Amino acid sequence: MQEPSRRIRALHTDSTVTVYQAYAPAIGRPAAQHGTFPVAWKRDRMTWIKPSFLWMMYRCGWGSKADQETVLAVEITREGFDWALRHACLSHYDSDLHADHDAWKRELRRAPARVQWDPERDLRLNPLPYRSLQLGLAGEASRRYADEWTVSITDVTPLAHEIHDLVRDGELDAAGKLLPAERPYLF
């Protein structure tokens, strides 16, 4: 079966969706330790969540990029995730969806969430011919994410490093078995 060009793939249950973010240890470690984002985490800034583990690994360099050394798996409510999707605007103008560029800009300013489709990645972090969701949360959505939707926060940096070590050693089958069991998310 051919993969659609755009699909939300995520580790999810009947009530939660797991998304990934990477932070400096000063933010990531307390978040994982206490299960909530610390005061230093800016609730008024845009924050990007990624349901794709491998896309997060591409973005943070397997937890090696500066200020992205702590990789978090943030389990959030499906209700919250779905709310963000319903209130989202595409991060770019699309003439098939928007009356004109100005209409898109107005929608973008009003929307508390942004949808961006980025190339999914393989274990070597090469782009695949289909895209995965990255969801930007701002204002109300960012505050709800941090203070209402978050169910748990887990530091998955050791998992990221273990998978990366296996990939570097050419053990792709073993690395693949450690990946989170992401499957299509129906919205």
C-alpha positions as CSV (number, residue, x, y, z in Angstrom):
1,M,0.0,0.0,0.0
2,Q,1.4,3.4,-1.0
3,E,1.8,6.0,1.7
4,P,-0.3,9.1,1.2
5,S,1.7,12.3,0.6
6,R,0.5,13.8,3.9
7,R,-0.5,11.8,7.0
8,I,-0.4,12.2,10.7
9,R,1.6,9.3,12.2
10,A,1.8,9.1,15.9
11,L,2.0,6.8,18.9
12,H,-1.5,7.1,20.3
13,T,-4.1,5.5,22.5
14,D,-7.8,6.0,22.7
15,S,-7.3,9.0,24.9
16,T,-3.7,10.3,24.3
17,V,-1.3,11.3,21.5
18,T,2.5,11.3,22.1
19,V,4.4,14.2,20.6
20,Y,8.1,15.1,20.7
21,Q,10.1,18.1,21.6
22,A,13.8,18.8,22.4
23,Y,15.1,21.3,24.9
24,A,18.1,22.4,26.7
25,P,18.6,20.3,29.9
26,A,17.6,23.3,32.1
27,I,14.1,23.0,30.6
28,G,13.9,19.3,29.6
29,R,15.1,17.7,32.7
30,P,12.8,19.5,35.2
31,A,9.9,18.9,32.8
32,A,10.5,15.2,32.7
33,Q,11.2,15.0,36.5
34,H,8.0,16.9,37.5
35,G,5.7,15.9,34.6
36,T,5.0,19.5,33.8
37,F,6.8,22.4,32.0
38,P,8.8,24.6,34.4
39,V,8.2,28.3,34.9
40,A,11.2,29.0,32.6
41,W,9.2,27.4,29.8
42,K,7.6,30.4,28.0
43,R,3.9,29.8,27.7
44,D,3.4,32.9,25.5
45,R,5.8,31.7,22.7
46,M,5.1,29.5,19.7
47,T,6.1,25.9,20.5
48,W,6.3,23.2,17.8
49,I,5.3,19.6,18.6
50,K,6.1,16.7,16.4
51,P,4.2,13.4,16.4
52,S,7.0,11.8,14.4
53,F,9.9,10.5,16.5
54,L,12.2,10.3,13.4
55,W,11.3,13.9,12.3
56,M,12.2,15.0,15.8
57,M,15.5,13.1,15.6
58,Y,16.3,14.9,12.3
59,R,15.4,18.3,13.9
60,C,17.5,17.8,17.1
61,G,20.3,15.7,15.6
62,W,19.5,12.7,17.9
63,G,19.7,15.1,20.9
64,S,23.1,16.5,20.0
65,K,22.2,20.0,18.8
66,A,22.8,22.9,21.2
67,D,19.8,23.6,23.4
68,Q,18.1,20.4,22.1
69,E,20.1,17.9,24.1
70,T,17.0,16.6,26.1
71,V,14.4,14.9,24.0
72,L,11.0,14.7,25.5
73,A,8.0,12.4,24.7
74,V,5.0,14.5,25.8
75,E,1.8,12.5,26.1
76,I,-1.2,14.8,25.6
77,T,-4.9,14.3,25.5
78,R,-6.5,13.5,22.2
79,E,-9.1,16.1,23.0
80,G,-6.3,18.8,23.2
81,F,-4.5,17.6,20.1
82,D,-7.8,17.5,18.1
83,W,-8.7,21.0,19.4
84,A,-5.3,22.3,18.1
85,L,-5.9,20.7,14.7
86,R,-9.4,22.2,14.4
87,H,-8.1,25.6,15.3
88,A,-5.0,25.5,13.1
89,C,-4.0,27.4,9.9
90,L,-1.5,26.2,7.4
91,S,1.9,27.8,8.0
92,H,2.1,28.7,4.3
93,Y,-0.2,30.2,1.7
94,D,-2.0,27.6,-0.5
95,S,-4.1,29.0,-3.4
96,D,-6.2,25.9,-3.4
97,L,-7.3,26.5,0.2
98,H,-7.2,30.3,0.6
99,A,-9.1,33.0,-1.3
100,D,-6.0,35.1,-1.5
101,H,-2.7,35.8,0.3
102,D,-4.3,38.5,2.5
103,A,-7.1,36.1,3.6
104,W,-4.5,33.5,4.6
105,K,-2.5,36.2,6.5
106,R,-5.7,37.1,8.5
107,E,-6.4,33.5,9.3
108,L,-2.8,33.0,10.3
109,R,-3.0,35.9,12.7
110,R,-6.2,34.6,14.3
111,A,-5.2,30.9,14.6
112,P,-3.7,29.6,17.8
113,A,-2.1,26.7,15.9
114,R,-0.1,26.2,12.7
115,V,0.1,23.1,10.5
116,Q,3.3,22.4,8.7
117,W,4.0,19.3,6.6
118,D,7.7,18.3,6.6
119,P,9.3,15.3,4.9
120,E,9.2,12.2,7.0
121,R,12.6,10.7,7.7
122,D,14.1,7.2,7.6
123,L,16.5,5.8,10.2
124,R,19.4,7.5,8.6
125,L,17.3,10.8,8.7
126,N,17.1,10.9,4.9
127,P,13.9,12.5,3.6
128,L,11.1,10.2,2.5
129,P,8.7,11.0,-0.3
130,Y,5.8,11.7,2.0
131,R,5.3,14.2,4.8
132,S,4.5,14.2,8.5
133,L,2.9,16.8,10.7
134,Q,4.6,19.5,12.7
135,L,2.1,21.5,14.8
136,G,2.9,25.0,16.1
137,L,1.1,26.1,19.2
138,A,0.8,29.8,20.2
139,G,-1.1,31.8,22.7
140,E,-4.1,29.9,24.0
141,A,-3.0,26.7,22.4
142,S,0.5,26.9,23.9
143,R,-0.9,27.6,27.4
144,R,-3.5,24.8,27.1
145,Y,-0.8,22.4,25.9
146,A,1.4,23.1,28.9
147,D,-1.2,23.4,31.6
148,E,-4.3,21.3,30.5
149,W,-3.5,18.8,27.8
150,T,-0.2,17.3,29.1
151,V,-0.7,13.9,30.7
152,S,3.0,12.9,31.1
153,I,6.5,14.0,30.1
154,T,9.2,11.4,29.6
155,D,12.9,12.0,28.9
156,V,13.6,9.7,25.9
157,T,17.1,11.0,25.3
158,P,18.6,7.6,26.2
159,L,16.3,5.9,23.7
160,A,17.3,8.5,21.0
161,H,21.0,7.8,21.7
162,E,20.6,4.0,21.7
163,I,18.8,4.1,18.4
164,H,21.4,6.4,16.9
165,D,24.2,4.2,18.1
166,L,22.6,1.2,16.4
167,V,22.1,3.2,13.2
168,R,25.7,4.3,13.2
169,D,26.7,0.6,13.6
170,G,24.6,-0.3,10.6
171,E,22.1,-2.3,12.8
172,L,19.0,-0.9,11.2
173,D,16.7,-3.8,12.0
174,A,17.6,-3.6,15.7
175,A,17.2,0.2,15.6
176,G,13.9,0.0,13.9
177,K,12.5,-2.4,16.6
178,L,13.2,0.3,19.2
179,L,11.2,3.0,17.4
180,P,7.9,4.1,19.0
181,A,4.9,2.2,17.3
182,E,3.6,5.1,15.3
183,R,0.5,4.5,13.2
184,P,-1.9,6.6,11.2
185,Y,-3.9,9.1,13.4
186,L,-7.4,9.6,12.2
187,F,-8.8,13.0,12.9
